[in-house]
């Protein structure tokens, strides 16, 4: 008796392409904001990254600069019958002035994760629409041990009781909401919907991949000066601070930020000032040449001191 062949495993290359425009974190999407740029890995691609660049550039007409591999998702989070291996990448860029073609668009990433934006303090959605159904999910656990486990995870991930909000736990928070049936994507796995939270859903596992990209970038800006990939050649310190705040979802103390910029020696004055803008002219800065040449500089940080 001949056994049936195993189901084929398909590899898809997915890009989280991030930018910051006018102080807002942005992500390049396709299908009217419902998906990330993606395409299958094919034999004609000389490497995974080459395949990713090919798909992104053909779909969006946007060329990729800095790219690093994020994570590989192999579990069944999709509607397709075939088992799909999602190989994700993080790219950093600047949003062009010209709108992208077709159904490609730049979206504010907090439209997918409104509970992640703490720049003005804890978002109202957390206390009003997330904590109550999560607590109900905790209380519905069939035994004490599971209730305690759920309660601890909720507290740690969402900064409740004696815990502090950790901006890096983007993926853990999304997966907890998924498990509790609080995001639309959970219904695709047969999880009963508990409540409908604000925050746009995405096709397949793309919101999960986006959460992974946000978490990686939030962690990375604390120990590597990758934020320069998102900045124009010259910028004010306020623009740099607003970019870091946009990515981290946290407000920063202005004087501490400027002091640490001086201590880290990441930037230098250009000698020019802003012109034509409202308010007082401000000094223009640029990243130091050694920072631009040595992208993997260890110990060069952008501070995430909490806002006063």
N, C-alpha and C positions, 0 to 999 in steps of 0.2 A: 504494500500500500504506500503510495507516494504522499508525503505530507504536503499540505498547502504551504506555499511560500509565506514567509513572515511579511507583515505589512511594511511597506517602504517607509523610511524615515527621511523627511525632507528638512533641509536646513534653510532657514530664512535669516537674512541679515537685516537688522533693524537699527536705525540711527536716532539717537536723542541729540538733536542739534540745537544748542542753547545760545542765546544772545541776551543782551540787556539793552533796552531802548527806552530813553526818557525815564530812567529809573525803574523800569518794570522788567522782570524776567520773562523771556519769550522762548518759545519752542516752535520749531518748524514742523508743520503737520501736513497731511494729505487728507483726501476724502472729506473736505469741509471741516477739518478739525477733529475728525473721528479716529485718525490713525497717524502713526509715525511713518516717515519714509522707510520703505522696506522692499525687499525683493529676494528671490531665491538665489542661493549660491549655485553657480553653474560651472561646468567643466572648463569653459573658456576663460573664467576668472583665474588669474595667476596666483591670487591669494585671497583670503577672506576680506582683508581691508580693501584690496583693489576692487573686489566685487561690491563692497559697500559703497565705495566712492562712485562706481559706475551707476549703481541704482539711484543713489541720491541725486547725482548730477543729471541723470536722464529724466527723473521724475520732477525735479524742482528747478532745474537750471541754476542751481547754487553749488559752487565748487567748495570742497571741504579743505580746511586747513588742519588745525590740531585735532587729532582723533586718537582715542585710546579705547581698548576693549573694556566693556563693562562686566557682563555676566552672561552665562548661557543658561537659558530656561529650557528644561526638557520635559516638564510635566504637562499634563493635558488640560490647558486652560482655554482651549479654542473651540470654535464651532465646527471646524473641519473634521471630517472623518479620519483623515491621515494624521499620523503623529508628527508634529512639527517641532523641530529644534530651533529655538530662537536665540541667535547669537547677536547680542546687542553691543552697541558702541556709543561712546560719548564724544561729541564734537563741540568745539567752541568757535564762535564766529561773531561777526557783526551783521546786524540786520540791514540789508540794502534799502535805500529809499524807494526803489521801484518795487511795487507789489509783485509777488511771484505769480506764475501763470496758472490757469485752470483752477482746480480745486485745492491747490497748495496754498497754505496761509500760515502766517506767524500768529501764534496764540499766546496769551498771558498764561503761564503755567499755573498760576493760582486759580484760574477758572476751573481747573481739574482737581485742585487740592486747596479749597478755600480755608481749611483749618490749619494750613501750614504758614499762613502769613501773620506773623506776630510783630510786624514793624510798629504798629500802633497799640500793642498790648494783645492780650488774649482775644481772639476773634469771637464774636457773639455766637457763631454757629457751634462752638465747642460746648458751651454750657447749655444752650437752648435745644440743640438738635442731635448732638452726638452722645453726651454723657448719659442722658436719661435712657435711650434704648440700649446703650452698652450695659448700663446697670441692670436693666431688665434681662439682658442676655446672661449676665453673671448670675442673677437670682434663679434663672431657669435651669442651671446646671443640676444634673440628677444626684449629685453627691457632694459632700462637704469639701473633699479634696479638690474636685474640679472647680467648685465655686471659688475656693481660695486661690487656685492657680489662675483662673480668669481674672479675679479681682486684682491680683498682683500685676498681671500683664497690662490691664487697663491703666492702672496707676502709673506704672513705669513708662509706658508708651505715650500717655497723654498728660503726664506731669500732674497727677492728682494726689491728694492727701499730702504726704510728706515728700513727694517726688518733685523734681525740677524738670521743666520742659527741656527736652534734648532735641535740638533741630535736626540732628543727623538721623533720627529714627523714622524717616519718611516711609520707607518700605515696610517696616514693622507695623506702623500705624495703618497703612493701607491694607496689609494682609489681615490684621485684626478686624478691621471693618468688613473685609470680605468674608471672613469666617463667621462673623456675627450676622451676615445677611444685610449689611447696611449700604452696600454699593451695588449698582445695577448689574455689574459683571457677575456677581455671585449667583444670580438666577440662572446663568448658563451652565452652572455646575449642579443645578438642582437644589440650591440652598434657598429656603423660603425667605422672601423679602420681608424684613422687619420694619423698615422705614426707608423713605427715599431722601437721602441727604443731598444738599446742594453740591455741585461739583459735576462737571461733564464726564460722562462715560466715554470709553474708547473701544474700538473693535479689538477682538482677539485678546491678547494679554498686554496690549500696548500701554495702558495706564499703569500697570505694574512695572513695565520697563521704564516708563517715564519717572516713576517714583524712585527706581533704582538709580537713574541718572541724576536726579536732584540730590539724593542722599550722597552719592559719590562726590558731586561737585561741592556740596556744603562741607564735607569732610576735607576735601582737597585744598580749599582756599585757606585752611588753617595752617597748612605746613608747606605749601608750594605757591609761588606767585603766578598761578595760571590765569588770574583775572586779567592780566595784561592782554591776553588774547581777545578779550571782549571790549577793550578800550580803544579810542582813537589815538593817533600818535601823540597828541597833546591834550591835556585834560586838567581840570581843576581838582583840588583835593576833595571838594564837596562832591563832584561827579564820581570820583573813585569811591568815596564812602557810600554814596547812594547805590553804586553797583554792588558792592559787597553786601549791603543791607538787603538789596533786592534778592540776591542769591540765598543768603542765610535766612531770610524771613525774620530778622531781628534788627532792632534799632541799636546803633552804636553811639558811645559817648564821643562827642566831637573832639574835645581836647585830647582825650586818651588816644583816639585814632590818629590824630596828627602827630602826637608825641611818638607813638610807636612807628609811624612812617619814617620819622627822622632817625629813630634808633636802628631800624632795620636797613636803612640806606637803600631802599628799593627804588625811590624816585629822586629826581633832581629838577631844579627849576630850569625853565627854558630861557628865562629873561624876558618873556613876553607876557602880556596881560590880556584878559578877555576884553572884547570890544563889541559894542552894539547890543549888549544885553541889559536888561533892567537891573538897577541896583549898582553897587560899587563894583568896579573892575576887580577881577581876582587873578592871582598869579597862575600861570600855566606851568604844568609839570609834564615830565615824560619818565618812562621807566629807564633806569640806568642801563647803559650798554652791556655791562657784565651780566645783568639780570636777563636781558634779552638773549644773550649768547649762551648762558648756562641755565637752561629751562628746568633742570632737575636740581637746582640749588637746594641743599638740605638746610633746614633751619630758617629759611626765609618765609616769614608768615605775614598774613594779613590779619590784623587783630579782630577778634569777635568779642570785644569787651561789651558788656550789656549796657544799654542805654540808661542814662541817669533818670 
